[in-house]
Amino acid sequence: MKMNQTDQTKVEFAAFIGLDWADQSHLVCARAAGSKTVEPSEVKHDPKALAAWVSSLQQRFGGRPIAIALEQSRGALVHALMGYDFLVLFPVNPKTLAKYREALRPAGAKDDPGDAELLLELVVMHRDRLRAWVPDDEQTRMLALLVEYRRDLVKAQTRLSNRLKSLLKGYYPQALGWAGKLTTTQACDFLERWPTLADVQRAGVDELREFYAVHRCRRDELIAQRVAEISLAQPLTRDLAVITASLMMVKATVTQLRVVSEAVDRFQRQIEELFLQHPDHDLFQSFPGAGAALAPRLLTAIGTDRERFTAACEMQQFSGIAPVTKRSGQSCLVHWRWACPKFVRQSFHEFAAQSIHWSGWAKAFYTQQRQRGKGHHAAVRSLAFKWIRIIYRCWQQRTPYCEETYCEALVRRKSPLARMLLETAE
């Protein structure tokens, strides 16, 4: 059932459920509307068992709305329940539940049945403070999963390339210059064909030239330089123990790296194809520095439900870009926001860092923050905070970003950034 924040306070729920999920089975605490009786039960994490449980709820309450509080907003259980219109899901942040548990149980006891009861209590008594989960459309959800999985593959690719670099430095450092970028097909082919210095020195000049030509390296002076270096190179070590063991590990790492790199390329092609078809493509593609990798991530970070956030500050807080301020008496502490979706925060942070190279005012703002004594990442977070306000406004109005329009607005407001831009232009 799709509803906004206003609807969820008006709807009359037939029942309330606190559901504490697990890998094998889910503990449930249910309460019918108007009743004080709590009905505990357990549901196995099995498609048939879940379908039977949902069917029993539908028959018992005649298909009327049922509120379910659970401790996640994505995963196998949510995917299983989101297809039923009469179920309204209220994801509860794990830290919210932990704080609520701590307030009621100072001794710190934690058990699953207790968590299910607390989730039930939260959705019954504090439903106005929770937000019903409204899933994005299928296209956006698929894009969100693809960009996150691609990022995980890129991390794996980076780990493997770093390992390969370290191995080569130990017995065959020249390959780092001859093979090219380690995450490319050229590098994998080079190291599979010539995994040691002795192997590549046995190759003929024509063979080396043909290899580079096949891999689209056609700069004659670069090829000639590499061929000359190969013929004159001296081994870093002649220790067979080091060479033999490193050689085996290099071969294993290259095999893994090739598979992961090809998977990254496949994911990127699928993301680009899906993003190109998305209704908000032009909007998110308009942000300077977003590019093929970050524009889809920005889109999925903010979603397509225009009622999800009522103000830009909600997006800033949700993403974790906005810091947390704690005040007590005369003391005031501002610190990093821990409770947030890390991938969303990373997306905005990486985009802000890229925008410095593509947007004049973004570069001026970053420079201004550094001049005030902030470190690189703190300055980038401040820039991301500013970008979110702009992205939110464009998103709400469905209007692509225009650098010229924003710079004119800075001039009208007599912003210090406008002066910095003029000084830079001069």
C-alpha positions in Angstrom: 0.0 0.0 0.0 1.5 3.3 -1.1 0.9 6.2 1.3 2.6 9.5 2.2 3.4 10.8 5.7 -0.1 12.4 6.1 -2.0 9.3 5.0 -0.3 7.0 7.5 -1.6 9.0 10.4 -5.2 8.8 9.1 -5.4 5.2 8.0 -7.2 2.8 10.3 -5.1 -0.3 10.7 -6.8 -3.6 11.5 -3.7 -5.0 13.3 -0.2 -4.1 14.3 2.8 -6.4 14.1 6.4 -6.3 15.4 8.6 -8.6 13.3 12.1 -9.5 14.3 13.7 -11.1 11.3 16.5 -13.7 11.2 18.0 -16.1 8.7 16.1 -19.2 9.6 12.8 -17.9 11.2 11.2 -14.7 12.1 9.7 -13.9 15.5 6.3 -12.2 15.4 4.3 -10.2 18.0 0.9 -9.2 16.7 -2.0 -7.2 18.2 -5.4 -6.6 16.7 -6.7 -3.1 16.7 -8.7 -2.3 19.9 -7.2 -5.3 21.7 -4.5 -5.4 24.3 -3.7 -9.0 23.8 -0.3 -9.7 22.3 -0.1 -12.8 20.1 3.5 -14.2 19.8 4.3 -16.6 17.0 7.1 -17.7 14.7 7.4 -17.9 10.9 10.0 -19.9 9.1 12.0 -18.1 6.4 10.5 -20.1 3.6 8.5 -18.8 0.7 5.6 -21.2 1.4 5.6 -20.5 5.1 5.7 -16.7 4.5 2.9 -16.9 1.9 0.7 -19.0 4.2 1.3 -16.5 7.1 0.4 -13.5 5.0 -2.7 -15.4 3.6 -3.9 -16.1 7.2 -3.5 -12.4 8.0 -5.5 -11.4 4.9 -8.3 -13.8 5.7 -8.5 -12.9 9.4 -8.6 -9.2 8.8 -10.4 -9.2 5.5 -7.6 -7.5 3.6 -7.7 -4.4 5.7 -4.4 -2.5 6.2 -1.9 -4.1 8.7 1.1 -2.1 10.0 4.3 -4.1 10.3 7.4 -2.7 12.1 10.7 -4.5 11.2 14.4 -3.7 11.6 15.4 -3.3 8.0 14.3 -1.5 4.8 15.9 -3.9 2.3 16.5 -7.6 2.2 14.9 -10.9 1.5 12.1 -10.4 4.0 11.1 -7.0 2.7 11.3 -8.2 -0.9 8.9 -11.0 0.1 6.4 -8.7 1.9 6.4 -5.7 -0.4 4.2 -7.4 -3.0 1.1 -7.4 -0.7 -0.9 -4.2 -0.9 -2.6 -4.5 2.5 0.7 -4.7 4.4 2.2 -1.3 5.3 5.9 -1.7 6.3 7.5 0.6 8.9 11.3 0.1 8.8 12.9 0.9 12.1 16.6 2.0 12.3 18.6 -0.5 14.3 20.0 2.3 16.4 16.4 3.6 17.2 15.5 0.1 18.4 18.7 -0.2 20.4 18.1 3.1 22.2 14.5 2.3 22.9 15.6 -1.1 24.3 18.2 0.6 26.5 15.7 3.1 27.8 13.3 0.4 28.9 15.9 -2.2 29.9 18.8 -0.4 31.5 20.4 -3.8 32.4 21.1 -4.2 28.6 19.3 -7.6 28.1 18.6 -8.3 24.5 16.6 -11.2 23.1 14.6 -11.7 19.9 11.1 -12.1 21.4 11.8 -8.9 23.4 12.8 -7.0 20.2 9.6 -8.2 18.5 7.6 -6.8 21.4 9.4 -3.5 21.3 8.9 -3.2 17.5 5.2 -3.8 18.1 5.1 -1.1 20.8 6.9 1.4 18.6 4.4 0.9 15.7 1.4 1.1 18.0 2.4 4.0 20.2 4.9 6.0 18.1 3.7 5.4 14.6 3.5 9.2 13.9 7.3 9.3 14.3 7.9 6.4 11.9 7.7 6.7 8.1 5.9 4.1 6.1 8.2 2.5 3.5 7.2 3.5 0.0 9.3 1.4 -2.5 10.6 3.1 -5.7 9.4 1.7 -9.0 11.0 -1.5 -10.3 13.4 0.3 -12.7 14.8 2.5 -9.9 15.1 -0.4 -7.4 17.0 -2.5 -10.0 19.3 0.5 -10.7 19.9 0.9 -7.0 21.0 -2.7 -6.6 23.1 -2.6 -9.7 25.1 0.6 -8.7 25.7 -0.8 -5.2 26.8 -4.2 -6.5 29.0 -2.5 -9.0 30.7 -0.5 -6.2 31.3 -3.7 -4.3 32.9 -5.2 -7.4 35.1 -2.1 -7.8 36.3 -2.5 -4.2 37.2 -6.2 -4.9 38.9 -5.1 -8.1 41.0 -2.5 -6.1 41.9 -5.1 -3.5 43.1 -7.6 -6.2 45.0 -4.9 -8.1 46.8 -3.8 -5.0 47.7 -7.3 -4.1 49.0 -7.9 -7.7 51.0 -4.7 -7.5 52.6 -5.7 -4.2 53.5 -9.2 -5.6 55.1 -7.7 -8.7 57.2 -5.3 -6.7 58.7 -8.3 -4.9 60.1 -10.0 -8.0 59.1 -8.4 -11.2 58.6 -4.6 -10.7 59.3 -3.8 -14.4 55.9 -5.3 -15.4 54.1 -2.5 -13.6 55.3 -0.2 -16.5 55.1 -2.6 -19.3 51.7 -4.2 -18.6 49.8 -1.0 -18.2 47.0 -0.3 -15.8 46.5 -3.5 -13.8 42.7 -3.6 -14.0 42.7 -3.7 -17.8 42.5 -6.6 -20.1 46.0 -5.7 -21.5 47.6 -6.1 -18.1 45.9 -9.5 -17.5 46.9 -10.7 -20.9 50.5 -9.5 -20.5 51.0 -11.2 -17.1 49.4 -14.4 -18.2 51.6 -14.5 -21.3 54.8 -13.3 -19.6 54.6 -13.7 -15.8 58.3 -13.4 -15.2 61.1 -11.2 -16.6 62.8 -14.2 -18.2 59.5 -15.0 -20.1 59.1 -11.6 -21.6 62.8 -11.3 -22.5 62.5 -14.5 -24.6 59.7 -12.9 -26.6 60.8 -11.4 -30.0 60.5 -7.7 -30.9 57.7 -8.5 -33.5 55.8 -10.5 -30.9 55.9 -7.6 -28.4 54.9 -5.0 -31.0 52.0 -7.2 -32.2 50.8 -7.6 -28.6 50.7 -3.9 -28.0 49.0 -3.3 -31.3 46.3 -5.8 -30.6 45.6 -4.0 -27.3 45.3 -0.6 -29.1 48.7 0.7 -28.0 49.9 2.2 -31.3 52.4 4.9 -30.1 55.5 3.8 -31.8 57.8 5.8 -29.5 56.2 4.2 -26.4 56.4 0.7 -27.8 60.1 1.2 -28.9 60.9 2.4 -25.4 59.3 -0.6 -23.8 61.0 -3.0 -26.1 64.4 -1.4 -25.3 63.7 -1.6 -21.6 62.7 -5.2 -21.8 66.0 -6.2 -23.6 68.2 -4.4 -21.1 66.3 -5.1 -17.8 67.9 -6.9 -14.9 66.0 -9.2 -12.5 65.3 -7.8 -9.0 66.0 -11.2 -7.5 67.2 -14.6 -8.6 65.8 -16.4 -5.5 63.8 -19.2 -6.9 61.8 -19.5 -3.7 60.5 -15.9 -4.0 60.0 -16.2 -7.8 58.2 -19.5 -7.8 55.8 -18.7 -4.9 55.1 -15.2 -6.2 54.5 -16.5 -9.7 51.8 -18.9 -8.5 50.1 -16.1 -6.5 50.3 -13.7 -9.5 48.6 -16.3 -11.8 45.8 -16.9 -9.2 45.3 -13.1 -8.7 45.3 -12.3 -12.4 42.6 -15.0 -13.0 40.4 -13.4 -10.3 41.1 -9.9 -11.4 40.1 -10.7 -15.0 36.8 -12.1 -13.9 36.0 -9.2 -11.6 37.1 -6.5 -14.1 34.9 -8.1 -16.8 32.0 -8.2 -14.3 32.5 -4.5 -13.5 32.3 -3.7 -17.3 29.1 -5.8 -17.6 27.5 -4.0 -14.7 28.4 -0.6 -16.0 26.9 -1.4 -19.4 23.7 -2.5 -17.8 23.6 0.5 -15.5 24.1 2.9 -18.5 21.4 1.2 -20.5 18.9 1.3 -17.6 19.8 4.8 -16.6 19.4 6.1 -20.1 15.7 4.9 -20.1 14.9 6.4 -16.7 12.6 9.4 -16.6 15.0 11.4 -14.4 18.0 10.7 -16.6 18.4 14.2 -17.9 18.0 15.7 -14.5 20.7 13.8 -12.8 23.0 13.7 -15.8 23.0 17.5 -15.7 25.0 17.8 -12.4 28.7 18.6 -13.2 31.1 15.8 -12.5 28.4 13.1 -12.0 29.3 11.2 -15.1 28.3 7.6 -16.0 29.2 6.2 -12.6 27.9 8.8 -10.2 24.7 10.1 -11.9 22.8 6.8 -11.4 24.0 6.7 -7.8 22.7 10.1 -7.1 19.4 9.1 -8.7 19.0 6.0 -6.5 20.2 7.8 -3.4 17.3 10.2 -3.5 14.8 7.9 -5.3 11.7 8.9 -7.3 9.1 9.4 -4.5 8.8 13.2 -4.4 6.9 13.0 -1.0 9.7 11.0 0.7 11.5 14.1 1.9 9.6 17.3 2.8 12.8 19.5 2.9 16.4 19.3 1.8 17.5 19.1 5.5 15.8 15.7 5.7 17.9 14.4 2.8 21.0 15.9 4.4 20.3 14.1 7.7 19.2 10.9 6.1 22.3 10.7 3.9 24.6 11.3 6.9 26.2 14.4 5.3 24.7 16.7 8.0 26.6 16.4 11.2 25.0 15.7 14.6 24.9 18.5 17.2 24.7 17.7 20.9 24.0 20.5 23.4 24.0 20.2 27.1 24.1 23.3 29.3 26.8 25.5 27.9 28.6 22.7 26.0 28.0 22.1 22.3 29.5 19.1 20.4 29.3 18.6 16.7 30.3 15.2 15.4 30.1 12.7 12.5 26.6 11.1 11.9 27.0 7.3 12.4 23.4 6.2 11.8 23.0 6.5 8.1 23.1 4.5 4.9 26.8 4.4 4.2 26.6 3.9 0.5 24.3 6.9 0.1 26.7 9.1 2.1 29.6 7.8 0.0 27.7 8.6 -3.2 27.2 12.3 -2.3 30.7 12.6 -1.0 32.3 11.2 -4.1 30.1 13.3 -6.3 31.0 16.5 -4.4 34.7 15.6 -4.8 34.3 15.2 -8.6 32.3 18.4 -8.9 35.3 20.4 -7.8 36.9 19.7 -11.2 33.8 20.6 -13.2 32.0 23.4 -11.4 33.5 26.8 -10.9 31.6 27.7 -7.8 32.2 24.2 -6.3 35.9 24.7 -6.7 35.7 28.2 -5.1 33.6 26.8 -2.2 36.1 24.0 -1.6 39.0 26.5 -1.7 37.2 28.7 0.7 36.7 25.8 3.2 40.3 24.8 3.0 41.4 28.4 3.6 39.3 28.3 6.8 41.4 25.4 8.0 39.2 22.4 7.1 40.8 19.2 5.9 40.1 17.8 2.5 37.3 15.4 3.5 35.6 17.9 5.8 35.6 20.5 3.0 34.2 17.9 0.6 31.4 17.1 3.1 30.6 20.8 3.4 30.4 21.0 -0.4 28.2 17.9 -0.5 25.9 19.5 2.1 25.5 22.4 -0.2 25.0 20.2 -3.3 22.2 18.3 -1.6 20.1 21.5 -1.3 20.6 22.1 -5.0 19.9 18.6 -6.0 16.8 18.5 -3.9 15.4 21.7 -5.5 16.1 20.4 -9.0 14.5 17.0 -8.0 11.4 18.6 -6.6 10.9 20.9 -9.6 12.0 18.2 -12.1 14.4 20.7 -13.7 17.9 19.9 -14.8 20.7 21.8 -13.1 22.2 24.9 -14.9 25.6 26.2 -13.7 25.0 29.6 -15.3 21.7 30.1 -13.5 23.1 29.1 -10.1 26.1 31.5 -10.5 23.8 34.3 -11.4 21.8 33.6 -8.2 25.1 33.8 -6.2 25.8 37.2 -7.7 22.2 38.4 -6.9 22.7 37.3 -3.3 26.1 38.9 -3.1 27.6 35.7 -2.0 31.4 35.6 -1.2 31.6 32.8 -3.7 30.5 35.2 -6.5 33.5 37.4 -5.7 35.8 34.5 -5.7 34.5 33.4 -9.1 35.0 36.9 -10.5 38.6 37.0 -9.1 39.3 33.6 -10.7 37.9 34.8 -14.1 40.1 37.9 -14.0 
